[in-house]
Amino acid sequence: MKHFTSIKQLGNLEEALKDAALVKSNPFGHQELGKNRTCLLVFFDNSLRTRLSTQKAALNLGMNVIVLDVNQGAWKLETERGVIMDGDKSEHLLEAIPVMGCYCDIIGVRSFARFESREDDYNEVILNQFINYSGRPVFSMEAATRHPLQTFADIITIEEHKTKPRPKVVMTWAPHPKALPQAVPNSFAEGMAMGNYDFVIANPEGYDLNPAFTKGIPVLHNQDEALEGADFVYAKNWASYEHYGQVLSRDRSWTVTKEKMALTNDAFFLHCLPVRRNMIVSDEVIESPRSLVIPEAANRVVSAQTVIQKILESL
């Protein structure tokens, strides 16, 4: 694997899950792969789980790790071509990226959607500049349109807890006070399409995702109908794709509550975290024995380590 920007790049999902199981059972078994190699983690945005889990994964593989917060302690970076740099940005990403490549063997990049231009966000301008100019393998720690490490961890968690060969998985929109990217729901839909899942998306009118990610997937605008018989409920907010980046609704009737979960087949609850309690999900649901948010977060180490291992094996 040269680069990792989509869960599709894992190839056969069943084989990737077997690899992940081996990583989980023996996390320190391949430290020779990372010995005397350096992993650079570049953050354009805030992070808790991604930062800690990816750093831990690289350390498990025997790597040195450098973490760069672009917005703290580095020069302000210009990302656009052709601009006159007479403002507060002192360095251009086109020089900064190859310099970063000089100091490491692989690079992880986290850069959210800006909601300034749907075209720029969906063309993954920042992530692709790292791929094109760093001279190093690049993996996404969440980009504007996908979060593949999160999706892989989600699928690992579902596989560990499912009780039937083809569980019903519902991804439901839930309210949030701010506009959030579509990266997690896009990526989760992409991952569900790779496996043996009865997958349904529920969201209000105006919140349909990019059709490129939902082709062939049932999309319901009635949450209660979607939740009936669900084995797993994945709650997530996202801003409108059609009216790009806009918050069209904060309808609290879409909050995942115990009454909503009562419509399911005693479903497990999933969320990528961080989560706005009593907006996205009620306290009762996220604290219930059927909540998998902590095991899901723990599996972020497994997903990252599996991916980094595959990259190291290709060097």
N, C-alpha and C positions, 0 to 999 in steps of 0.2 A: 504494500500500500504506500503510494507516494504522498498523497494528500488525503485529508479526511474532512469533508464539508457537508456530507449527507450520509444518513444511515445506509443508503443504498450501496455505498462504497464498501460496506462490510461483506458484500456478496451474499452467499447463502446464509439466511438468518439462523437456521438450525445449527449450522457449523459454527457460526459466530457465538451462539449461546453455549455451545460445548466448550469453546475456547474460554469464554467468560467463567464458566463453572470451574475450569482448571485453574484460572487465575485466582478465583475466590478460595479454592481449597489449598493453594500453595502460592501465596502472594509474593514470596521472596525467592521463587524457584528459577528466575531468569535474570538475576542481577548481573551476570556476565554481559548481557546485551547492552546495559547502560553504563558499564564501567568506563570512566574517563570520557563520557559524553555529557553534553550540557543541554538541558531543556530550558528555553526561554519562554515565559508566560507573559504575554502583553495584554494589559487590561485598559481599554478605553472607557469602561463602565464599571460600576460597582459589582462586587461579588463576595459571596461567603462560601457556599457549597462548592462552586466551580473552582475557586482559588484553592481552598483547602484540599479538596478531593483530587484535583489534578496534580497539585504539588506532591501529595502523599503517593499518588500512583507512580510518578516519576522517581521518587525516592525509593519506593519498593523495588523498582527496576535498576537501582544502583546508580541513578543519574545525579549529576549536579543540577541544581535548579536556580535560575535567576527569575525574579518576578519584577516586572516593570509596570508601575502605575503611570500611564501616560499623563494623567491630569494632576499628578502629585510628584514633584521632584524632577520632572523632565521638562525640556523646552516645549512650549506650546507648538503643536504641529499643524501645519497647513496640509490639507488633504486634496485640495482642488488644483487642477492644472491651469496654467495661464494667468494666475492671479498676480497682481503686484503686491508683494509682501511688505507693505508699509504700515501694517497694523501691529497687533500684539503677538503675532505668531512668528517665531524666530527661526524655525527649521521646517523644511518640507519633508513630507513622508517619503518622497522619492529618494532622498539622501539618507533619511533615518533608517529605512527598511534594510538596504544593503549593509549599512553599518551594523545593525542588529544581527544580521546573518553572519557577520564576521566572528561573533562572540558565542555562537551556539551551533548545535547540530540539528535540532528541530525546534519549531516555533508553534506555540499555541496562541490564538488570537481571539479576543472577546470584544465585539463591537456591535452595539445594538442598532436597530433602525432609528433614523433621525426624524422621520416623518416630514422631512422637507420636500422630498421628491420620491414618489413611489417607484419611478424608473430607476433612480440611483440606488435606492434600498434593495430593490429586487435584482439589480445587477451586481450586488455585493461589491461595491466599489472598493471599500477598504480591505476586506478579506482578499480580494483578487489581486490587489497591489502587493500584498505580502507573498502570495503565490508566484506572482510574475517577477518580483524584484529581489526577493530575499536570497534566492539560491539555495533554500532549505526546504525540507518537507514541512508543510503547514497543516495544522489541525484546528478546527473551529471549536472554540469554547463558548459559543453562541454568536451568531451573526444576525444580520437584519432579517433573514427569512427562515433560518433553521437553527435548531439546537440539538444536533445529533447525539452528543454525549448524554444529554438528559433523556432523549428518547430511548437510547439503548438501555440506560438504567431503568426506565419505566418498564420496558419489555422484560428485562431480567426479573424485575419484581413481580410482574404479572405471572410469568412462567413459574416462579417459585411458589405462588399462592393459588394458582388455578386448580379447580377440582373437576374440570371436564375438559375434553380435548379442544372444544371450540367455545370458549366463554364469550358472553355478550359484554362488550366494552363500550361504555358511553362516555364521550367527551362532551361536557356541557359548558357553554359560556356561563359566566357568573359576573355580577356587577363589580365595578371598581371605580374609585373616584378619578383615576387618571387614564390617559390613553396608553395602552401597553402594546408591544409588538406582537406580530402574528407568528414569531419564530417557533415557539413551543407548540402551538396547535398545528401549524403547518407540518412540522417535523414529526409530531406524534401521528398525524394522519398518514404520513408517508411510511412510518414504521408499521402501523397497523395493517397497511395494505400488503406488507411483505409476509405476514404471518397468517395463521389459521384462527382468525378472530371474527366474530359477528360484531362488526364495528358500526356505530351510529354516532353522528354529530348532532347536538342540539344547540341552537342559538336563535336569538330573536331575528326578526326581519331586519335587513340592513347589515347583518354581521356574517353573512356567508363568506367563507375563506376564498382565497384564490382558487379558481376551478382546477388549476394545474395540480393542486395537492389533494383535491377531493373527488376527482373523477371516479365514478362508480360507487361512491360512498353515500349511503342515505343521509340526508340532511333534513332534520325536522325542526319546525319552528314552535313546536309544543313540547316543552321540557318534560311534563308529566308522562306524555305518551312515549317519549324516548326512554325514560328511566324504567319503564315497566319490564321486569324480568332481568334487569342488568346484574351482572356478576362483579363488575368493576365500574366505578364512577370516577372519571378524571375531570375535575373542575378546573377551569382556567378562564381568565378574562383575556380578551383581545379587542383592539380598536377595529373600526370598520375598514375593510379592504376597499369596498366600492367607493365610500366617501373617506378617502385614505387618511388614517390617523385620527379620525374624529370619534368622540364619545357621543353616540346617538341615544344611549339609554343607561340609566343607573337603576333599573327596575329591580327592587329588592325581592320580588317574587321569584327571581331566578337564583337566589342564594340557596346553597345546598344545606338543607336542614334535616332533622330526624324525620320529619313528615315526608320530605322528598325521598329520603333513603328507604322509608317504609314501602315505597312503590317498587323497590328492587327485589332481587333474589338474595336478600341479606348481603348486599354488595360490599366489597372492600372500597375504601375511599383513597384516592390518589391526588396528589398535587405536587408540583415541582418545588414549591417554596421559593421565596418568602410568600406568605399568604396573609391577606387582610381578613382577620377573624370577624365573623358576623357581617361581612360583606360577601366574600366568596363562599365561606362555609361557617356554620355555627360552631360554637365551642363544643357542643355535645357530639357533633360528628367528628371533628378533627381529634378529639380526645378519646373517642370510643375505641374498643378493642379491634374494630374493623378498619381503623385508620392505618394506612401503610406509609405515611409520609416520612417517618424516620428510617425504616428499612429501605425505602426508595432513595432517600438521600445517601444512606450508607453505600448503596450500590453504585453511586456516582464514582467511587474509587475503582470499582470493578470495571465499569464501562470505560473509564479513561485509561486504566492500565492495559486493558485488552487492546485498545486502539493504539496506544503508544508502543506497545510490544510489537504489534504488526508493522508499524512504521520502522522501528529499529531493526526488525528482521529483514527489511528491504534495503537497508543501507549497505 
